[in-house]
Amino acid sequence: MLSSYDHTTEYSHWDSGLWTRVLAASGVSNPLTGAAFTEAMLSGLAGGIGFMIFTFEYKNITTASAVTRFHPGPYTENLLRRSGAAVNIQQTGSASLAQSRLNAALDTGVPAVVRVVRGKLPWVAEDPLADMESVDVAVVGRDGEDYLMDDGGGRLERISPLALAQARNSRKADKHWQAHVVTGARSAMEELEGEALTTDVVRQAMADTAQELLSEQAPPGVPPGYARNFGILGMMMWAQRLTDSTSKHGWVRIFADPKRSVTGLGMLHALLTGRRFSGPGALRPLYGQFLREVAADGAAVSGVERGSLLEAAAQYESLGAHWDALTELVGAPGEPDFAAMAAQVEAIAVLENAAAQELQAAAGVI
């Protein structure tokens, strides 16, 4: 059975875009509006935006990675729980049981989301760094013995049961993970994600986003010594290290070798321009759209709150251009201009702090 899944819809970020498609195809609507969920709303419920920066020096290369979405918090888990959708999440060590569960979900007419190591898909080249983590993809139906998959490439890919099982089996933590919307009668044994989506849930999502951006503590589960790699504090630390030529963490030193510079900045540019850990304008314009959608619910917010929401929305929308300018500097050919990057990051940090303070006020937590 092939679900009514539209793989052509545009998206800013892969995970929020994927679940926008999956929930729409599964007949799930936003209970606050009665219409299909927008990507902006699902992204905001997931936590929306954040920041993380890390560099690591290895024998032959120096890597640089940045994440501009809510991270390392449970992005997809937040999205599913806060949306209110009845989503059945299953995991097993058995490939045969996983295939049976996948077939059973597809037989109900809904797509299923599974986790794969992308480089293990037959049409994708392996990338040791990127393939250290799994990615969610949608299996939208069957065609004969094969499955049809949306991996974000703009078309549905055909994959055999064996190839799919191998891709799902390649990372122990996500081995044969599956999630799908439950329709019709539900078994008492089914464990379902989802809580009733209310304005309080939306407020909590905004509060969590502001807290992670403004915090000077390491995120939950992260050693305290890495607090300076996250949030606005992380942006300020990055700006300082960009022009530091004396300490062991200074970018002038760790990227003095042109080969290391090309590799590290190339990796960073790919992450900032990609839609797996970032998106257009570092996802700030998408978050601004989320805030405007919240503000549009006249029954849910007061006039004062609406003003704060619209102000924060405008700030995040304008921040997108600043992030895009920084991304261009990172990807510029030739010798990197670390001074120009530092100036841009410093400016972004000031604007991000003001926007996060306004967001916190809009969420009603100060």
Summary of the structure (lengths in Angstrom):
residues: 366
radius of gyration: 21.2
end to end distance: 50.5
largest distance: 64.7
contacts: 1216
relative contact order: 0.15
helix: 50%
strand: 14%
